[in-house]
Amino acid sequence: MGAFPNHQWAIPLNFTFGKTVIWSGRPWKLSMEVNYFVENADSFGPERFVGFNVAPVVENVLASWFKWIFSGAAKIGDLMLDHAY
């Protein structure tokens, strides 16, 4: 027998809808998700559920960090090419 002897698995069907809005000058991401389980391992688990999410949209610090690194690396590379003999 394997890890799931009686074929105990779930098949979820998920739909997500989202929109970004501006409130007081700050962007916010609003979304709603609807989940329906087509197949469920037991009768105890959920058959369907709805979720709501509200999250502020913030600056991606890693993106600006990578931009800074790669722009700095390009400048160093240009300097090295200028002084090649």
The first five atom37 places (N, CA, C, CB, O) and aatype in JSON, in Angstrom:
{
  "aatype": [12, 7, 0, 13, 14, 2, 8, 5, 17, 0, 9, 14, 10, 2, 13, 16, 13, 7, 11, 16, 19, 9, 17, 15, 7, 1, 14, 17, 11, 10, 15, 12, 6, 19, 2, 18, 13, 19, 6, 2, 0, 3, 15, 13, 7, 14, 6, 1, 13, 19, 7, 13, 2, 19, 0, 14, 19, 19, 6, 2, 19, 10, 0, 15, 17, 13, 11, 17, 9, 13, 15, 7, 0, 0, 11, 9, 7, 3, 10, 12, 10, 3, 8, 0, 18],
  "atom_mask": [
    [1, 1, 1, 1, 1],
    [1, 1, 1, 0, 1],
    [1, 1, 1, 1, 1],
    [1, 1, 1, 1, 1],
    [1, 1, 1, 1, 1],
    [1, 1, 1, 1, 1],
    [1, 1, 1, 1, 1],
    [1, 1, 1, 1, 1],
    [1, 1, 1, 1, 1],
    [1, 1, 1, 1, 1],
    [1, 1, 1, 1, 1],
    [1, 1, 1, 1, 1],
    [1, 1, 1, 1, 1],
    [1, 1, 1, 1, 1],
    [1, 1, 1, 1, 1],
    [1, 1, 1, 1, 1],
    [1, 1, 1, 1, 1],
    [1, 1, 1, 0, 1],
    [1, 1, 1, 1, 1],
    [1, 1, 1, 1, 1],
    [1, 1, 1, 1, 1],
    [1, 1, 1, 1, 1],
    [1, 1, 1, 1, 1],
    [1, 1, 1, 1, 1],
    [1, 1, 1, 0, 1],
    [1, 1, 1, 1, 1],
    [1, 1, 1, 1, 1],
    [1, 1, 1, 1, 1],
    [1, 1, 1, 1, 1],
    [1, 1, 1, 1, 1],
    [1, 1, 1, 1, 1],
    [1, 1, 1, 1, 1],
    [1, 1, 1, 1, 1],
    [1, 1, 1, 1, 1],
    [1, 1, 1, 1, 1],
    [1, 1, 1, 1, 1],
    [1, 1, 1, 1, 1],
    [1, 1, 1, 1, 1],
    [1, 1, 1, 1, 1],
    [1, 1, 1, 1, 1],
    [1, 1, 1, 1, 1],
    [1, 1, 1, 1, 1],
    [1, 1, 1, 1, 1],
    [1, 1, 1, 1, 1],
    [1, 1, 1, 0, 1],
    [1, 1, 1, 1, 1],
    [1, 1, 1, 1, 1],
    [1, 1, 1, 1, 1],
    [1, 1, 1, 1, 1],
    [1, 1, 1, 1, 1],
    [1, 1, 1, 0, 1],
    [1, 1, 1, 1, 1],
    [1, 1, 1, 1, 1],
    [1, 1, 1, 1, 1],
    [1, 1, 1, 1, 1],
    [1, 1, 1, 1, 1],
    [1, 1, 1, 1, 1],
    [1, 1, 1, 1, 1],
    [1, 1, 1, 1, 1],
    [1, 1, 1, 1, 1],
    [1, 1, 1, 1, 1],
    [1, 1, 1, 1, 1],
    [1, 1, 1, 1, 1],
    [1, 1, 1, 1, 1],
    [1, 1, 1, 1, 1],
    [1, 1, 1, 1, 1],
    [1, 1, 1, 1, 1],
    [1, 1, 1, 1, 1],
    [1, 1, 1, 1, 1],
    [1, 1, 1, 1, 1],
    [1, 1, 1, 1, 1],
    [1, 1, 1, 0, 1],
    [1, 1, 1, 1, 1],
    [1, 1, 1, 1, 1],
    [1, 1, 1, 1, 1],
    [1, 1, 1, 1, 1],
    [1, 1, 1, 0, 1],
    [1, 1, 1, 1, 1],
    [1, 1, 1, 1, 1],
    [1, 1, 1, 1, 1],
    [1, 1, 1, 1, 1],
    [1, 1, 1, 1, 1],
    [1, 1, 1, 1, 1],
    [1, 1, 1, 1, 1],
    [1, 1, 1, 1, 1]
  ],
  "atom_positions": [
    [[0.84, -1.19, 0.0], [0.0, 0.0, 0.0], [0.88, 1.25, 0.0], [-0.95, 0.0, 1.22], [1.94, 1.28, 0.62]],
    [[0.43, 2.27, -0.69], [1.17, 3.53, -0.77], [0.82, 4.45, 0.38], [0.0, 0.0, 0.0], [0.23, 4.04, 1.38]],
    [[1.18, 5.69, 0.22], [0.91, 6.7, 1.25], [-0.58, 7.0, 1.38], [1.68, 7.97, 0.94], [-1.05, 7.36, 2.46]],
    [[-1.33, 6.85, 0.28], [-2.76, 7.1, 0.3], [-3.5, 5.83, -0.14], [-3.12, 8.3, -0.62], [-3.84, 5.7, -1.31]],
    [[-3.74, 4.92, 0.79], [-4.28, 3.61, 0.41], [-5.68, 3.65, -0.18], [-4.29, 2.73, 1.6], [-6.0, 2.81, -1.03]],
    [[-6.53, 4.57, 0.22], [-7.91, 4.61, -0.27], [-8.14, 5.78, -1.22], [-8.87, 4.7, 0.9], [-9.27, 6.27, -1.34]],
    [[-7.09, 6.23, -1.9], [-7.19, 7.38, -2.81], [-7.75, 8.6, -2.08], [-8.08, 7.02, -4.02], [-8.69, 9.23, -2.57]],
    [[-7.19, 8.92, -0.94], [-7.65, 10.04, -0.13], [-6.98, 11.33, -0.61], [-7.35, 9.8, 1.38], [-5.88, 11.67, -0.18]],
    [[-7.64, 12.01, -1.49], [-7.12, 13.26, -1.99], [-8.27, 14.21, -2.3], [-6.26, 13.04, -3.23], [-9.42, 13.78, -2.41]],
    [[-7.95, 15.49, -2.42], [-8.96, 16.51, -2.68], [-8.65, 17.18, -4.02], [-9.01, 17.56, -1.52], [-7.48, 17.37, -4.37]],
    [[-9.7, 17.54, -4.75], [-9.55, 18.27, -6.0], [-10.28, 19.6, -5.84], [-10.11, 17.45, -7.23], [-11.51, 19.66, -5.94]],
    [[-9.52, 20.69, -5.58], [-10.16, 22.0, -5.42], [-10.31, 22.72, -6.76], [-9.36, 22.87, -4.45], [-9.49, 22.56, -7.67]],
    [[-11.35, 23.5, -6.88], [-11.57, 24.38, -8.02], [-11.61, 25.79, -7.44], [-12.92, 24.02, -8.81], [-12.45, 26.09, -6.6]],
    [[-10.7, 26.66, -7.89], [-10.54, 27.98, -7.28], [-10.76, 29.07, -8.32], [-9.16, 28.12, -6.65], [-10.22, 29.0, -9.43]],
    [[-11.55, 30.08, -7.96], [-11.74, 31.28, -8.77], [-11.36, 32.47, -7.91], [-13.22, 31.4, -9.29], [-11.84, 32.6, -6.78]],
    [[-10.49, 33.35, -8.43], [-10.07, 34.53, -7.7], [-10.31, 35.77, -8.56], [-8.57, 34.43, -7.29], [-9.98, 35.79, -9.74]],
    [[-10.9, 36.78, -7.95], [-11.16, 38.05, -8.61], [-10.47, 39.14, -7.8], [-12.7, 38.33, -8.75], [-10.57, 39.14, -6.57]],
    [[-9.78, 40.06, -8.46], [-9.08, 41.1, -7.73], [-9.09, 42.42, -8.46], [0.0, 0.0, 0.0], [-9.25, 42.47, -9.68]],
    [[-8.91, 43.49, -7.7], [-8.86, 44.85, -8.25], [-7.96, 45.69, -7.35], [-10.3, 45.47, -8.37], [-7.99, 45.56, -6.13]],
    [[-7.18, 46.55, -7.97], [-6.36, 47.5, -7.22], [-7.06, 48.84, -7.24], [-4.92, 47.6, -7.81], [-7.44, 49.34, -8.3]],
    [[-7.23, 49.44, -6.06], [-7.89, 50.73, -5.92], [-6.96, 51.69, -5.17], [-9.26, 50.59, -5.18], [-6.03, 51.26, -4.49]],
    [[-7.23, 52.98, -5.3], [-6.45, 54.01, -4.59], [-7.34, 54.59, -3.49], [-5.94, 55.14, -5.57], [-8.41, 55.14, -3.78]],
    [[-6.91, 54.47, -2.24], [-7.59, 55.08, -1.09], [-6.62, 56.01, -0.4], [-8.14, 54.0, -0.09], [-5.55, 55.57, 0.03]],
    [[-6.96, 57.26, -0.28], [-6.12, 58.27, 0.39], [-4.7, 58.29, -0.17], [-6.07, 58.0, 1.91], [-3.73, 58.42, 0.58]],
    [[-4.58, 58.16, -1.47], [-3.27, 58.23, -2.11], [-2.46, 56.95, -2.06], [0.0, 0.0, 0.0], [-1.35, 56.91, -2.6]],
    [[-2.95, 55.9, -1.44], [-2.21, 54.64, -1.35], [-2.97, 53.56, -2.12], [-2.01, 54.2, 0.15], [-4.19, 53.43, -1.96]],
    [[-2.25, 52.79, -2.97], [-2.91, 51.69, -3.67], [-3.18, 50.5, -2.74], [-2.06, 51.23, -4.86], [-2.35, 50.16, -1.89]],
    [[-4.35, 49.89, -2.91], [-4.75, 48.72, -2.13], [-5.22, 47.64, -3.09], [-5.87, 49.09, -1.1], [-5.87, 47.93, -4.1]],
    [[-4.91, 46.41, -2.78], [-5.34, 45.26, -3.58], [-6.52, 44.6, -2.85], [-4.17, 44.23, -3.8], [-6.38, 44.15, -1.72]],
    [[-7.66, 44.55, -3.51], [-8.86, 43.91, -2.97], [-9.1, 42.65, -3.79], [-10.11, 44.88, -3.0], [-9.06, 42.7, -5.02]],
    [[-9.35, 41.54, -3.13], [-9.63, 40.32, -3.88], [-10.61, 39.43, -3.12], [-8.34, 39.56, -4.16], [-10.75, 39.51, -1.9]],
    [[-11.27, 38.59, -3.89], [-12.22, 37.63, -3.34], [-11.95, 36.3, -4.03], [-13.71, 38.09, -3.55], [-11.73, 36.25, -5.24]],
    [[-11.96, 35.24, -3.26], [-11.76, 33.91, -3.84], [-12.91, 33.0, -3.46], [-10.43, 33.31, -3.37], [-13.45, 33.07, -2.35]],
    [[-13.29, 32.15, -4.39], [-14.34, 31.17, -4.19], [-13.72, 29.81, -4.45], [-15.58, 31.44, -5.12], [-13.16, 29.58, -5.52]],
    [[-13.82, 28.92, -3.5], [-13.25, 27.58, -3.62], [-14.36, 26.54, -3.51], [-12.17, 27.33, -2.54], [-15.22, 26.62, -2.64]],
    [[-14.31, 25.57, -4.42], [-15.25, 24.46, -4.41], [-14.44, 23.18, -4.57], [-16.34, 24.6, -5.54], [-13.6, 23.08, -5.47]],
    [[-14.69, 22.21, -3.71], [-13.96, 20.94, -3.78], [-14.77, 19.95, -4.61], [-13.69, 20.37, -2.35], [-15.81, 19.45, -4.17]],
    [[-14.28, 19.66, -5.82], [-14.94, 18.72, -6.71], [-14.9, 17.33, -6.11], [-14.28, 18.73, -8.11], [-15.89, 16.59, -6.15]],
    [[-13.75, 16.97, -5.56], [-13.56, 15.67, -4.9], [-12.94, 15.93, -3.54], [-12.66, 14.7, -5.76], [-12.02, 16.74, -3.42]],
    [[-13.43, 15.26, -2.51], [-12.91, 15.44, -1.16], [-12.66, 14.07, -0.55], [-13.9, 16.27, -0.28], [-13.4, 13.11, -0.8]],
    [[-11.61, 13.98, 0.25], [-11.22, 12.69, 0.84], [-12.23, 12.17, 1.85], [-9.86, 12.82, 1.5], [-12.42, 10.96, 1.97]],
    [[-12.88, 13.07, 2.57], [-13.85, 12.63, 3.58], [-15.0, 13.63, 3.65], [-13.17, 12.47, 4.97], [-14.93, 14.71, 3.06]],
    [[-16.02, 13.29, 4.36], [-17.18, 14.18, 4.48], [-16.97, 15.26, 5.54], [-18.43, 13.37, 4.8], [-17.81, 16.14, 5.7]],
    [[-15.84, 15.19, 6.26], [-15.59, 16.16, 7.31], [-15.03, 17.48, 6.77], [-14.62, 15.58, 8.33], [-15.26, 18.53, 7.36]],
    [[-14.31, 17.45, 5.66], [-13.68, 18.64, 5.08], [-14.71, 19.57, 4.45], [0.0, 0.0, 0.0], [-15.87, 19.19, 4.27]],
    [[-14.28, 20.8, 4.12], [-15.22, 21.76, 3.53], [-15.59, 21.38, 2.1], [-14.62, 23.17, 3.55], [-14.78, 20.82, 1.36]],
    [[-16.83, 21.69, 1.73], [-17.27, 21.48, 0.35], [-16.99, 22.73, -0.47], [-18.77, 21.11, 0.3], [-16.65, 22.65, -1.65]],
    [[-17.15, 23.9, 0.17], [-16.88, 25.18, -0.49], [-16.59, 26.22, 0.57], [-18.08, 25.61, -1.39], [-17.01, 26.1, 1.72]],
    [[-15.85, 27.26, 0.16], [-15.66, 28.41, 1.04], [-15.31, 29.64, 0.23], [-14.58, 28.12, 2.07], [-14.86, 29.55, -0.91]],
    [[-15.52, 30.82, 0.85], [-15.27, 32.11, 0.22], [-14.28, 32.87, 1.08], [-16.6, 32.92, 0.03], [-14.4, 32.85, 2.31]],
    [[-13.3, 33.53, 0.46], [-12.33, 34.32, 1.2], [-12.23, 35.73, 0.65], [0.0, 0.0, 0.0], [-12.4, 35.95, -0.55]],
    [[-11.97, 36.69, 1.54], [-11.78, 38.08, 1.16], [-10.4, 38.53, 1.62], [-12.89, 38.99, 1.77], [-9.98, 38.2, 2.72]],
    [[-9.71, 39.28, 0.77], [-8.37, 39.77, 1.1], [-8.28, 41.25, 0.81], [-7.29, 38.99, 0.32], [-8.74, 41.72, -0.23]],
    [[-7.66, 41.99, 1.74], [-7.37, 43.41, 1.56], [-5.92, 43.6, 1.96], [-8.34, 44.34, 2.43], [-5.52, 43.25, 3.07]],
    [[-5.1, 44.15, 1.04], [-3.67, 44.3, 1.32], [-3.15, 45.59, 0.69], [-2.87, 43.08, 0.78], [-3.5, 45.92, -0.44]],
    [[-2.3, 46.33, 1.42], [-1.7, 47.53, 0.83], [-0.65, 47.12, -0.21], [-1.06, 48.42, 1.92], [0.04, 46.11, -0.05]],
    [[-0.53, 47.92, -1.25], [0.51, 47.69, -2.25], [1.7, 48.54, -1.84], [0.0, 48.05, -3.72], [1.6, 49.76, -1.77]],
    [[2.82, 47.89, -1.58], [4.02, 48.6, -1.11], [5.14, 48.44, -2.12], [4.46, 48.07, 0.28], [5.1, 47.57, -2.99]],
    [[6.14, 49.28, -1.98], [7.29, 49.23, -2.87], [8.05, 47.92, -2.67], [8.22, 50.44, -2.63], [8.23, 47.47, -1.54]],
    [[8.48, 47.33, -3.75], [9.27, 46.11, -3.69], [10.72, 46.5, -3.44], [9.12, 45.27, -5.01], [11.41, 46.95, -4.36]],
    [[11.17, 46.34, -2.21], [12.53, 46.75, -1.82], [13.57, 45.93, -2.57], [12.72, 46.6, -0.31], [14.61, 46.46, -2.95]],
    [[13.31, 44.65, -2.77], [14.27, 43.8, -3.48], [14.46, 44.25, -4.92], [13.82, 42.34, -3.45], [15.58, 44.2, -5.44]],
    [[13.39, 44.69, -5.58], [13.5, 45.14, -6.97], [14.4, 46.36, -7.05], [12.11, 45.46, -7.55], [15.26, 46.43, -7.94]],
    [[14.23, 47.33, -6.15], [15.09, 48.52, -6.18], [16.51, 48.16, -5.81], [14.54, 49.6, -5.24], [17.45, 48.78, -6.3]],
    [[16.7, 47.16, -4.94], [18.04, 46.72, -4.56], [18.76, 46.09, -5.75], [17.97, 45.72, -3.37], [19.93, 46.37, -6.01]],
    [[18.03, 45.21, -6.48], [18.63, 44.59, -7.67], [18.95, 45.64, -8.73], [17.68, 43.53, -8.25], [19.98, 45.56, -9.39]],
    [[18.06, 46.62, -8.89], [18.29, 47.68, -9.86], [19.58, 48.43, -9.51], [17.1, 48.66, -9.9], [20.39, 48.73, -10.39]],
    [[19.76, 48.72, -8.23], [20.95, 49.43, -7.77], [22.21, 48.6, -8.01], [20.81, 49.77, -6.28], [23.23, 49.12, -8.48]],
    [[22.14, 47.3, -7.7], [23.3, 46.43, -7.89], [23.69, 46.35, -9.37], [23.02, 45.02, -7.34], [24.86, 46.49, -9.71]],
    [[22.7, 46.11, -10.23], [23.02, 45.93, -11.64], [23.42, 47.23, -12.31], [21.84, 45.33, -12.37], [24.24, 47.21, -13.22]],
    [[22.89, 48.35, -11.89], [23.33, 49.62, -12.47], [24.74, 49.94, -11.99], [22.36, 50.78, -12.09], [25.54, 50.49, -12.75]],
    [[25.07, 49.59, -10.75], [26.43, 49.78, -10.25], [27.41, 48.85, -10.93], [0.0, 0.0, 0.0], [28.53, 49.26, -11.23]],
    [[27.01, 47.62, -11.19], [27.88, 46.65, -11.87], [28.15, 47.11, -13.3], [27.25, 45.24, -11.87], [29.26, 46.94, -13.8]],
    [[27.14, 47.69, -13.96], [27.34, 48.17, -15.33], [28.34, 49.32, -15.34], [26.0, 48.62, -15.96], [29.17, 49.39, -16.25]],
    [[28.29, 50.21, -14.35], [29.23, 51.34, -14.29], [30.65, 50.84, -14.05], [28.82, 52.34, -13.18], [31.59, 51.35, -14.66]],
    [[30.82, 49.85, -13.18], [32.15, 49.29, -12.92], [32.67, 48.63, -14.19], [32.11, 48.26, -11.73], [33.85, 48.79, -14.52]],
    [[31.84, 47.89, -14.91], [32.23, 47.25, -16.15], [32.64, 48.28, -17.2], [0.0, 0.0, 0.0], [33.6, 48.05, -17.94]],
    [[31.93, 49.41, -17.27], [32.28, 50.46, -18.22], [33.64, 51.04, -17.87], [31.22, 51.56, -18.24], [34.44, 51.31, -18.77]],
    [[33.91, 51.23, -16.58], [35.2, 51.78, -16.17], [36.32, 50.83, -16.54], [35.21, 52.06, -14.67], [37.38, 51.27, -16.99]],
    [[36.11, 49.54, -16.35], [37.15, 48.56, -16.66], [37.43, 48.53, -18.15], [36.73, 47.17, -16.16], [38.58, 48.36, -18.55]],
    [[36.42, 48.68, -19.0], [36.62, 48.67, -20.44], [37.34, 49.94, -20.91], [35.27, 48.54, -21.16], [38.12, 49.89, -21.87]],
    [[37.08, 51.08, -20.23], [37.75, 52.32, -20.61], [39.24, 52.26, -20.37], [37.16, 53.49, -19.85], [40.01, 52.88, -21.11]],
    [[39.66, 51.52, -19.37], [41.09, 51.48, -19.01], [41.8, 50.23, -19.53], [41.24, 51.56, -17.51], [42.91, 49.93, -19.09]],
    [[41.18, 49.51, -20.43], [41.83, 48.31, -20.99], [42.91, 48.74, -21.98], [40.79, 47.37, -21.68], [42.71, 49.69, -22.74]],
    [[44.04, 48.06, -21.98], [45.14, 48.41, -22.9], [45.22, 47.46, -24.02], [46.47, 48.45, -22.18], [46.09, 47.61, -24.89]]
  ]
}
